[in-house]
Amino acid sequence: MNAEPSHALYWFDYICVGWLWLALTLRASAALRAPEQRGLWLAVATAAVAMLLTLPVATQLAVQASAGVHAIALARNMSGVLSSGAVLYFVSAAAGGRRLRLGVCYVTGLAMVALLALDSLAPPHQEHAIAGHGAPTPSTAYWLVMVVDHLVADISCTWLCRQYSRRTPNPVLKASLRMFGIGTALSFVFWFCQLINLLFHTHRLLPYLPYVMDLHGLLRAIALLVPSLWAVQGAVVEIRTIWRLWPLWRDLVQAVPNVAFLKPRHRLLEIVWPQASWRLLAYRKIIETRDAILVLNDYVPACAWARARRHVAAAGVAHAKVDATVLACVMTGARSAKLAGVPHQQSAGSLGNCDKGGLASEKAFLLDMARAYASAPARNFAIHPNTSDRNEYR
C-alpha cells in the first residue's frame, strides 16, 4: 500500500473503533436489562476489544506496560474467538434450545483452549500473522482453528439476521438486524480472504482486509445504535411538531384557555425546558388545538365559510391545502370574535379534515393549517368585513 491509503486507514481505524465503543457505552444498560440482547452486546464488546488491540497506540501502551507484543497478539485473537462464540450464542438463543446454547459454550471454550495449546507448542514468536510468503505465525493449525471458528459463526449469524429481518414487522429491529447482518457478512469476507491467504500464500488481498474489518465494526456499531437513533429521530419529529404548531396553538388557547392542560409559555422554552416529554407535549398540542377549533366553530357565521372559500380560491392556494387554509381563515376571525365577547352561535360550517381520520392524518392537517394561519390569505381575511355581516352575530 502507498502512504496515502495507509494514512487514511490510520484515521479510519480510530473512527470505527471509537464509534464501536460509543455504541457499546450507550446501549450497555439496555442490553444488561434485556437477556435477549446480552449475547449480541457481548459479541460486539469482544469484537471491539479485538479491534482496539489492533490500534498502534494500544500496542504501544501495552508494550510500555510490559505486556509484550506476543501477549497483545494472543489477547487480540482470543477476544476475536470469544466474539465469534458470543455471535453463535446469539444465534442459538434466537433459534431456541438450551442444549444448543450449552454446545456453543463448550465449542467456544474448546477452541480457546486449542489456540492456547497451539500457541504454546509453536516455536518462539511475537506477532501472530498470516504473511503473503512463508509459514504463518505461530502455526497453520492455529490459524485454521481460528478461521473456521469465525467462518461458522459469521455464516450462522448472517443467515439468522437475514431470516429474522424479513419476518419482523418492527422497523427498528428490522434495521438493526440488517445492519448487523451486513457487518457480519463483511467479517465473513475478511476471514474467508484470510483462509485464501493461508492456503494459497497470496498477498494480493492483505492490503484491503483492514478496511473490511473496520467497516464490519462500523456497521455493528450502527446496528447497536439503531434504537437510540430511532428514538432521536422520533424526538426530532415531536420537536418539529411542537415548534410548528405553537403559534396557532397559542393564539387559539388564548381565546379558549380551558382546553389547555398547561399554560402557554415561550416557544423556545417548550423545546429546551419542556414540562413533560416532547411526545406528550406534541400530542397535547394536537388535541388542544383541535378542541379549541371545535369551540371556536360556534363563533363562525354560516356565510363566512363560503366567503372564506372564495377568498382562498382567489389567492390561488393549492387544491390539497384549500381546506386547511379555509379553516385558518375562519379561525382567525372566530378567535377575534371570541376575544371581543361576541355571543356564540351554532355554525353550519364544515371543519374539513380536522376531526376526521386518525391522529397521524389530524396532525398532518393541523400542521398545514398552522402554516396557512401565518400566510397572507388568513391574515387578510375578515369574518365580518362590513356592518351587515356584524348583524349576523346579533
C-alpha positions as CSV (number, residue, x, y, z in Angstrom):
1,M,0.0,0.0,0.0
2,N,1.2,3.5,-0.6
3,A,1.5,6.2,2.0
4,E,-1.8,7.9,1.3
5,P,-4.1,4.9,1.9
6,S,-2.1,3.9,4.9
7,H,-2.7,7.4,6.4
8,A,-6.4,7.2,5.6
9,L,-6.6,3.7,7.1
10,Y,-4.9,5.0,10.2
11,W,-7.6,7.5,10.9
12,F,-10.4,5.2,9.7
13,D,-9.3,2.6,12.3
14,Y,-9.7,5.1,15.1
15,I,-13.0,6.4,13.9
16,C,-14.6,2.9,13.6
17,V,-13.3,1.7,16.9
18,G,-14.4,5.0,18.5
19,W,-18.0,4.5,17.1
20,L,-18.0,0.9,18.3
21,W,-17.1,1.9,21.9
22,L,-19.6,4.8,21.8
23,A,-22.3,2.4,20.7
24,L,-21.4,-0.1,23.4
25,T,-21.5,2.6,26.1
26,L,-24.9,4.0,25.0
27,R,-26.5,0.6,24.8
28,A,-24.9,-1.1,27.8
29,S,-27.7,-0.5,30.3
30,A,-30.4,-1.6,27.9
31,A,-28.5,-4.7,26.9
32,L,-27.9,-5.7,30.6
33,R,-31.7,-5.3,31.3
34,A,-32.8,-7.4,28.3
35,P,-31.5,-11.1,28.4
36,E,-32.1,-11.5,24.6
37,Q,-29.7,-8.6,23.9
38,R,-26.8,-9.6,26.2
39,G,-25.3,-12.1,23.7
40,L,-25.4,-9.5,20.9
41,W,-23.9,-6.8,23.1
42,L,-21.1,-9.2,24.3
43,A,-20.4,-10.2,20.7
44,V,-19.8,-6.6,19.8
45,A,-17.9,-5.8,23.0
46,T,-15.4,-8.6,22.5
47,A,-15.0,-7.7,18.8
48,A,-14.4,-4.1,20.0
49,V,-11.6,-5.3,22.3
50,A,-10.0,-7.3,19.5
51,M,-10.2,-4.2,17.2
52,L,-8.9,-1.9,19.9
53,L,-5.8,-4.2,20.3
54,T,-5.0,-3.7,16.6
55,L,-4.5,0.0,17.0
56,P,-0.9,1.1,17.2
57,V,-1.4,3.2,20.3
58,A,-2.9,0.3,22.1
59,T,0.0,-1.9,21.2
60,Q,2.5,0.8,22.3
61,L,0.7,1.3,25.7
62,A,0.7,-2.5,26.2
63,V,4.4,-2.8,25.4
64,Q,5.2,0.0,27.8
65,A,3.2,-1.8,30.4
66,S,5.5,-4.9,29.8
67,A,2.7,-6.9,28.3
68,G,4.8,-7.7,25.2
69,V,3.8,-8.0,21.5
70,H,3.1,-11.7,21.9
71,A,0.7,-11.1,24.7
72,I,-1.2,-8.4,22.8
73,A,-1.5,-10.6,19.7
74,L,-2.7,-13.6,21.7
75,A,-5.2,-11.4,23.6
76,R,-6.5,-10.0,20.4
77,N,-7.1,-13.4,18.8
78,M,-8.7,-14.8,21.9
79,S,-11.1,-11.8,22.1
80,G,-12.0,-12.5,18.5
81,V,-12.8,-16.1,19.2
82,L,-14.8,-15.1,22.2
83,S,-16.7,-12.7,20.0
84,S,-17.5,-15.4,17.5
85,G,-18.7,-17.6,20.4
86,A,-20.9,-14.8,21.5
87,V,-22.3,-14.5,18.0
88,L,-23.0,-18.2,17.9
89,Y,-24.7,-17.9,21.3
90,F,-26.9,-15.1,20.0
91,V,-27.8,-17.4,17.1
92,S,-28.5,-20.3,19.3
93,A,-30.6,-18.2,21.7
94,A,-32.7,-16.9,18.8
95,A,-33.1,-20.4,17.4
96,G,-34.1,-21.8,20.8
97,G,-32.8,-24.8,22.7
98,R,-30.8,-24.9,25.9
99,R,-28.6,-27.8,24.6
100,L,-27.6,-25.7,21.6
101,R,-26.5,-22.8,23.8
102,L,-24.5,-25.1,26.0
103,G,-22.9,-26.7,22.9
104,V,-21.9,-23.3,21.8
105,C,-20.3,-22.6,25.1
106,Y,-18.4,-25.9,25.0
107,V,-17.2,-25.4,21.4
108,T,-16.0,-21.9,22.1
109,G,-14.2,-22.9,25.3
110,L,-12.6,-25.8,23.4
111,A,-11.5,-23.5,20.6
112,M,-9.9,-21.1,23.0
113,V,-8.1,-23.9,24.8
114,A,-6.9,-25.3,21.5
115,L,-5.5,-21.9,20.5
116,L,-3.6,-21.6,23.8
117,A,-2.2,-25.0,23.4
118,L,-1.1,-24.5,19.7
119,D,0.4,-21.1,20.6
120,S,2.4,-22.7,23.5
121,L,3.6,-25.6,21.3
122,A,4.8,-23.3,18.5
123,P,8.4,-22.2,18.1
124,P,9.2,-18.9,19.9
125,H,7.4,-16.0,18.2
126,Q,6.0,-12.5,18.8
127,E,3.3,-11.3,16.4
128,H,0.5,-13.6,15.1
129,A,0.1,-13.1,11.4
130,I,-0.5,-14.7,8.0
131,A,2.1,-13.4,5.7
132,G,1.9,-13.4,1.9
133,H,5.0,-15.6,1.8
134,G,6.4,-18.2,4.3
135,A,4.7,-20.1,7.1
136,P,2.1,-18.3,9.2
137,T,2.9,-17.4,12.8
138,P,2.5,-19.3,15.2
139,S,1.3,-22.2,13.0
140,T,-1.1,-23.2,10.2
141,A,-3.1,-25.3,12.7
142,Y,-3.6,-22.3,15.0
143,W,-4.9,-20.2,12.2
144,L,-7.1,-22.9,10.8
145,V,-8.9,-23.3,14.2
146,M,-9.4,-19.5,14.4
147,V,-10.5,-19.0,10.8
148,V,-13.0,-21.9,10.8
149,D,-14.4,-20.8,14.1
150,H,-15.1,-17.3,12.7
151,L,-16.5,-18.5,9.4
152,V,-19.0,-20.8,11.1
153,A,-20.2,-18.0,13.4
154,D,-20.4,-15.5,10.6
155,I,-22.4,-17.7,8.3
156,S,-24.8,-18.7,11.0
157,C,-25.3,-15.1,12.2
158,T,-25.7,-13.7,8.7
159,W,-28.3,-16.3,7.8
160,L,-30.2,-15.6,11.1
161,C,-30.2,-11.8,10.6
162,R,-31.5,-12.2,7.0
163,Q,-34.3,-14.5,8.0
164,Y,-35.5,-12.5,11.1
165,S,-35.2,-9.2,9.4
166,R,-37.7,-10.4,6.7
167,R,-40.2,-11.7,9.3
168,T,-40.3,-9.0,11.9
169,P,-42.8,-6.1,11.5
170,N,-40.8,-3.9,13.9
171,P,-38.9,-1.4,11.7
172,V,-36.3,-0.7,14.5
173,L,-35.5,-4.4,14.8
174,K,-35.5,-4.9,11.1
175,A,-33.0,-2.1,10.5
176,S,-30.8,-3.3,13.4
177,L,-30.7,-6.9,12.1
178,R,-29.9,-5.8,8.6
179,M,-27.0,-3.6,9.7
180,F,-25.7,-6.4,12.0
181,G,-26.1,-9.0,9.2
182,I,-24.2,-6.9,6.7
183,G,-21.5,-6.2,9.2
184,T,-21.2,-9.9,10.0
185,A,-21.1,-10.7,6.2
186,L,-18.1,-8.3,6.0
187,S,-16.5,-10.3,8.8
188,F,-17.0,-13.4,6.8
189,V,-15.3,-11.8,3.8
190,F,-12.4,-10.9,6.0
191,W,-11.9,-14.4,7.4
192,F,-12.6,-16.1,4.0
193,C,-9.8,-13.9,2.5
194,Q,-7.6,-14.9,5.4
195,L,-8.3,-18.6,4.6
196,I,-7.3,-18.0,1.0
197,N,-4.1,-16.3,2.1
198,L,-3.4,-19.2,4.5
199,L,-4.0,-21.9,1.9
200,F,-2.5,-20.3,-1.2
201,H,0.1,-17.9,0.3
202,T,-1.1,-14.9,-1.7
203,H,-0.6,-11.4,-0.5
204,R,-2.9,-9.6,-3.0
205,L,-5.8,-9.4,-0.6
206,L,-3.9,-8.5,2.5
207,P,-3.8,-4.6,2.0
208,Y,-7.6,-4.4,1.7
209,L,-8.6,-6.6,4.7
210,P,-8.2,-3.9,7.4
211,Y,-10.7,-1.7,5.6
212,V,-13.2,-4.7,5.5
213,M,-12.8,-5.3,9.2
214,D,-13.2,-1.5,10.0
215,L,-16.4,-1.4,8.0
216,H,-17.6,-4.5,9.9
217,G,-17.1,-2.7,13.2
218,L,-18.8,0.4,12.0
219,L,-21.9,-1.4,10.8
220,R,-22.1,-3.4,14.0
221,A,-21.9,-0.1,15.9
222,I,-24.7,1.3,13.8
223,A,-26.7,-1.9,14.5
224,L,-26.4,-1.3,18.2
225,L,-27.3,2.4,17.9
226,V,-30.4,1.9,15.7
227,P,-32.8,2.0,18.7
228,S,-31.1,5.2,20.0
229,L,-31.0,6.7,16.5
230,W,-34.7,5.8,16.1
231,A,-35.5,7.5,19.4
232,V,-33.6,10.6,18.4
233,Q,-35.4,10.7,15.1
234,G,-38.7,10.4,16.9
235,A,-37.8,13.2,19.3
236,V,-36.8,15.5,16.3
237,V,-40.3,14.8,14.8
238,E,-42.1,15.7,18.0
239,I,-40.0,18.8,18.5
240,R,-40.8,20.0,14.9
241,T,-44.5,19.3,15.6
242,I,-44.4,21.4,18.8
243,W,-42.4,24.2,17.1
244,R,-44.7,24.5,14.1
245,L,-48.0,24.1,15.9
246,W,-47.1,26.5,18.7
247,P,-48.2,29.9,17.1
248,L,-51.6,28.5,16.1
249,W,-52.0,26.6,19.4
250,R,-51.1,29.7,21.5
251,D,-53.5,32.0,19.7
252,L,-56.4,29.6,19.9
253,V,-55.7,28.7,23.5
254,Q,-55.7,32.4,24.4
255,A,-59.3,32.5,23.2
256,V,-60.3,29.2,24.7
257,P,-58.0,28.8,27.8
258,N,-60.0,26.0,29.4
259,V,-58.8,23.5,26.7
260,A,-55.1,23.8,27.7
261,F,-53.6,21.4,30.2
262,L,-50.6,23.7,30.7
263,K,-50.4,27.4,30.4
264,P,-48.7,28.8,27.3
265,R,-45.0,29.6,27.7
266,H,-42.4,30.9,25.4
267,R,-42.0,28.9,22.3
268,L,-38.3,28.1,22.9
269,L,-39.0,27.0,26.5
270,E,-41.3,24.4,25.2
271,I,-38.3,22.8,23.5
272,V,-35.3,23.4,25.7
273,W,-37.2,23.1,29.1
274,P,-40.3,21.0,28.5
275,Q,-42.8,20.5,31.3
276,A,-43.4,17.0,30.0
277,S,-42.0,14.6,27.4
278,W,-41.8,16.0,23.9
279,R,-44.1,13.2,22.8
280,L,-46.7,14.1,25.3
281,L,-46.4,17.8,24.6
282,A,-46.8,17.3,20.8
283,Y,-49.9,15.1,21.5
284,R,-51.4,17.7,23.8
285,K,-50.8,20.5,21.2
286,I,-52.7,18.5,18.6
287,I,-55.6,17.6,20.9
288,E,-55.9,21.1,22.4
289,T,-55.7,22.8,19.1
290,R,-58.5,20.5,17.8
291,D,-60.6,21.2,20.9
292,A,-60.2,24.9,20.6
293,I,-61.2,24.8,16.9
294,L,-64.4,22.9,17.9
295,V,-65.3,25.6,20.5
296,L,-64.5,28.5,18.1
297,N,-66.5,26.9,15.4
298,D,-69.6,28.2,17.2
299,Y,-68.4,31.8,16.6
300,V,-68.3,31.4,12.8
301,P,-71.4,32.5,10.9
302,A,-72.5,30.2,8.1
303,C,-71.9,32.7,5.4
304,A,-68.2,33.1,6.5
305,W,-67.3,29.6,5.2
306,A,-68.5,30.4,1.6
307,R,-66.7,33.7,1.6
308,A,-63.5,32.1,3.0
309,R,-63.6,29.5,0.2
310,R,-63.9,32.3,-2.4
311,H,-61.2,34.2,-0.7
312,V,-58.8,31.2,-0.7
313,A,-59.7,30.4,-4.3
314,A,-58.9,33.9,-5.4
315,A,-55.5,33.7,-3.6
316,G,-54.6,30.7,-5.8
317,V,-53.9,28.2,-2.9
318,A,-53.1,24.7,-4.0
319,H,-56.0,22.3,-4.0
320,A,-54.5,20.0,-1.4
321,K,-54.2,22.9,1.1
322,V,-57.6,24.6,0.5
323,D,-59.4,23.0,3.5
324,A,-56.6,23.9,5.9
325,T,-56.4,27.4,4.6
326,V,-60.1,28.0,4.7
327,L,-60.2,26.8,8.3
328,A,-57.2,29.0,9.2
329,C,-59.1,32.0,7.7
330,V,-62.3,31.4,9.7
331,M,-60.5,30.6,12.9
332,T,-58.6,33.9,12.7
333,G,-62.0,35.7,12.7
334,A,-63.6,33.3,15.2
335,R,-60.7,34.0,17.7
336,S,-61.2,37.7,17.3
337,A,-64.9,37.4,17.8
338,K,-64.5,35.3,20.9
339,L,-62.0,37.7,22.5
340,A,-64.3,40.6,21.6
341,G,-67.1,39.0,23.6
342,V,-69.4,38.2,20.6
343,P,-72.1,35.7,21.6
344,H,-71.5,32.2,20.1
345,Q,-73.9,30.6,17.7
346,Q,-74.2,27.2,16.1
347,S,-72.2,27.2,12.9
348,A,-73.3,25.3,9.8
349,G,-69.7,25.2,8.5
350,S,-67.5,22.2,7.9
351,L,-64.3,21.6,9.8
352,G,-62.8,19.8,6.8
353,N,-60.4,17.0,7.8
354,C,-59.6,18.4,11.3
355,D,-61.9,15.9,13.0
356,K,-61.6,13.0,10.5
357,G,-59.2,10.1,10.4
358,G,-56.6,9.0,12.9
359,L,-54.0,11.0,14.9
360,A,-51.5,11.0,12.0
361,S,-53.9,12.5,9.5
362,E,-55.2,15.0,12.1
363,K,-51.6,16.0,12.8
364,A,-50.8,16.5,9.1
365,F,-53.9,18.6,8.6
366,L,-53.2,20.8,11.6
367,L,-49.6,21.4,10.5
368,D,-50.9,22.5,7.1
369,M,-53.4,24.8,9.0
370,A,-50.6,26.2,11.2
371,R,-48.6,27.1,8.0
372,A,-51.7,28.6,6.4
373,Y,-52.5,30.5,9.6
374,A,-49.4,32.6,9.2
375,S,-50.0,33.2,5.4
376,A,-51.4,36.2,3.7
377,P,-54.8,34.7,2.9
378,A,-55.5,34.1,6.6
379,R,-54.1,37.5,7.7
380,N,-56.2,39.4,5.1
381,F,-59.5,37.6,5.7
382,A,-62.2,39.3,7.9
383,I,-65.0,37.2,9.2
384,H,-67.4,40.3,9.2
385,P,-65.9,42.8,6.8
386,N,-69.0,45.2,7.0
387,T,-71.9,46.2,9.2
388,S,-74.3,43.8,7.5
389,D,-72.1,40.9,8.4
390,R,-71.8,42.1,12.0
391,N,-75.5,41.9,12.3
392,E,-75.3,38.1,11.9
393,Y,-73.8,37.9,15.4
394,R,-76.9,39.6,17.0
